[in-house]
Structures are given as structure tokens and as C-alpha cells.
Amino acid sequence: MDAIINFLSIFLQIYVFCVLGWVILSWLPMLSPQLGYNDTVIQIRRFLDSVVLPWVRLFRFIPPMRVGGAMLDLSALVAILVLQIGGQLVLSILASAVG
């Protein structure tokens, strides 16, 4: 059972890093147009879109927040918070069931 808990913990952390990478890559075309439209970057973005968007779309009902002249989409932040809190809750329940 410890192996399952460790696997889930690592999986959750990798998924959080995928969401963070997706957020950073979504800003890249605006920050660095040459790098943002690089073929390798586009392939990585497509992969992360397929992995991250199904989860993040669940939180798209949250309206973007205006920050200066830009709009900040908070759905990824909420998705990460729910992953972290929900994941820790599930992991602690599994750990208490084992021990």
C-alpha cells in the first residue's frame, strides 16, 4: 500500500508541474514571440494541452481577474489548489487506512 501512496504522491506532483508548465508556455508567445512559436515549444504545448486542459476546464467558470491592462485567468491556480488539497486529503486517508 505504501507503493500506491508513493505513486499517487509523485503522480500528483508531476501533474502540478504539468499545469505550471502549461501556464508558463501559455505566456510564452506574448513574452517571446520567436520562442513561443518554435516547433518544439508548439509540440510541448499540444501535449500539455491534452494532459492539462480536461482538468483546468472544470474551473473555467471562474471569471478572469483584471490586473493592470491584462486579464489573469485564475482557473489554473484553482485547479492546482484543488489538486494539492484534494490530493493531500486522499493521501492522508489512504495512509491512515494502512497504518
Sine and cosine of phi, psi and omega as CSV:
sin_phi,cos_phi,sin_psi,cos_psi,sin_omega,cos_omega
0.00,0.00,-0.53,0.85,0.05,-1.00
-0.88,0.48,-0.58,0.81,0.02,-1.00
-0.90,0.43,-0.62,0.79,0.02,-1.00
-0.92,0.39,-0.69,0.73,0.01,-1.00
-0.89,0.46,-0.70,0.72,0.03,-1.00
-0.89,0.45,-0.68,0.74,0.02,-1.00
-0.88,0.48,-0.72,0.69,0.01,-1.00
-0.89,0.45,-0.64,0.77,0.02,-1.00
-0.89,0.46,-0.73,0.69,0.02,-1.00
-0.91,0.41,-0.67,0.74,0.02,-1.00
-0.87,0.50,-0.70,0.72,0.02,-1.00
-0.89,0.46,-0.67,0.75,0.01,-1.00
-0.92,0.40,-0.65,0.76,0.05,-1.00
-0.89,0.45,-0.65,0.76,0.00,-1.00
-0.91,0.41,-0.63,0.78,0.07,-1.00
-0.88,0.47,-0.68,0.74,0.05,-1.00
-0.90,0.44,-0.58,0.82,0.07,-1.00
-0.89,0.45,-0.68,0.73,0.03,-1.00
-0.90,0.44,-0.69,0.72,0.03,-1.00
-0.89,0.46,-0.68,0.74,0.05,-1.00
-0.89,0.46,-0.63,0.77,0.04,-1.00
-0.88,0.47,-0.67,0.74,0.03,-1.00
-0.89,0.45,-0.74,0.67,-0.02,-1.00
-0.88,0.47,-0.69,0.72,0.00,-1.00
-0.93,0.37,-0.42,0.91,0.05,-1.00
-0.95,0.30,-0.41,0.91,0.04,-1.00
-1.00,0.08,-0.33,0.94,-0.15,-0.99
-0.84,0.54,-0.70,0.71,0.00,-1.00
-0.87,0.50,-0.53,0.85,0.01,-1.00
-0.97,0.25,-0.63,0.78,-0.06,-1.00
-0.99,0.17,-0.61,0.79,-0.03,-1.00
-0.58,-0.81,1.00,0.04,-0.08,-1.00
-0.83,0.56,-0.60,0.80,-0.01,-1.00
-0.91,0.42,-0.69,0.72,-0.01,-1.00
-0.97,0.23,-0.56,0.83,-0.04,-1.00
-0.90,0.44,-0.43,0.90,-0.02,-1.00
-0.94,-0.35,0.36,0.93,0.11,-0.99
-0.93,0.37,0.62,-0.79,-0.05,-1.00
-0.86,0.51,-0.66,0.75,0.01,-1.00
-0.91,0.42,-0.68,0.73,0.01,-1.00
-0.90,0.44,-0.64,0.77,0.02,-1.00
-0.89,0.45,-0.66,0.75,0.03,-1.00
-0.91,0.42,-0.65,0.76,0.04,-1.00
-0.90,0.44,-0.67,0.74,0.02,-1.00
-0.88,0.47,-0.66,0.75,0.02,-1.00
-0.89,0.46,-0.68,0.74,0.03,-1.00
-0.89,0.46,-0.74,0.67,-0.01,-1.00
-0.91,0.42,-0.58,0.81,0.09,-1.00
-0.84,0.54,-0.71,0.70,-0.04,-1.00
-0.93,0.37,-0.48,0.88,-0.02,-1.00
-1.00,0.05,-0.66,0.75,-0.19,-0.98
-1.00,-0.05,-0.64,0.77,-0.13,-0.99
-0.85,0.53,-0.62,0.79,0.03,-1.00
-0.84,0.54,-0.58,0.81,0.01,-1.00
-0.98,0.21,-0.72,0.69,-0.07,-1.00
-0.92,0.39,-0.55,0.84,0.00,-1.00
-0.87,0.50,-0.43,0.90,0.04,-1.00
-0.89,0.46,-0.37,0.93,-0.07,-1.00
-0.93,-0.36,0.21,0.98,-0.03,-1.00
-0.96,0.30,-0.12,0.99,0.06,-1.00
-0.94,0.35,-0.29,0.96,0.01,-1.00
-0.97,0.25,0.84,-0.54,-0.04,-1.00
-0.94,0.35,0.56,-0.83,0.06,-1.00
-0.89,0.45,0.49,-0.87,-0.02,-1.00
-0.97,-0.23,0.72,-0.70,0.02,-1.00
-0.98,0.20,0.81,-0.59,0.05,-1.00
-0.80,-0.60,0.97,-0.23,-0.08,-1.00
0.90,0.43,-0.83,-0.56,0.02,-1.00
-0.99,-0.11,0.08,1.00,-0.06,-1.00
-0.90,-0.44,0.29,-0.96,0.08,-1.00
-0.96,-0.30,0.72,-0.70,-0.02,-1.00
-0.94,-0.35,0.88,-0.47,0.02,-1.00
-0.99,0.15,0.89,-0.45,-0.06,-1.00
-1.00,-0.01,-0.04,1.00,-0.08,-1.00
-0.89,0.46,-0.61,0.80,0.02,-1.00
-0.92,0.38,-0.63,0.78,0.03,-1.00
-0.89,0.45,-0.71,0.71,0.02,-1.00
-0.91,0.42,-0.64,0.77,0.03,-1.00
-0.87,0.49,-0.66,0.75,0.03,-1.00
-0.92,0.39,-0.69,0.73,0.02,-1.00
-0.88,0.48,-0.69,0.72,0.01,-1.00
-0.91,0.42,-0.65,0.76,0.06,-1.00
-0.87,0.49,-0.73,0.68,-0.04,-1.00
-0.91,0.41,-0.75,0.66,-0.04,-1.00
-0.93,0.36,-0.75,0.67,0.01,-1.00
-0.90,0.44,-0.65,0.76,0.02,-1.00
-0.90,0.44,-0.70,0.71,0.02,-1.00
-0.90,0.43,-0.60,0.80,0.04,-1.00
-0.90,0.44,-0.74,0.67,0.01,-1.00
-0.89,0.45,-0.69,0.72,0.00,-1.00
-0.90,0.44,-0.62,0.78,0.02,-1.00
-0.94,0.34,-0.58,0.82,0.07,-1.00
-0.91,0.42,-0.70,0.72,0.03,-1.00
-0.89,0.45,-0.66,0.75,-0.01,-1.00
-0.91,0.41,-0.62,0.79,0.01,-1.00
-0.96,0.29,-0.48,0.88,0.04,-1.00
-0.94,0.34,-0.52,0.85,0.00,-1.00
-0.98,0.22,-0.71,0.70,-0.16,-0.99
-0.99,-0.12,0.00,0.00,0.00,0.00
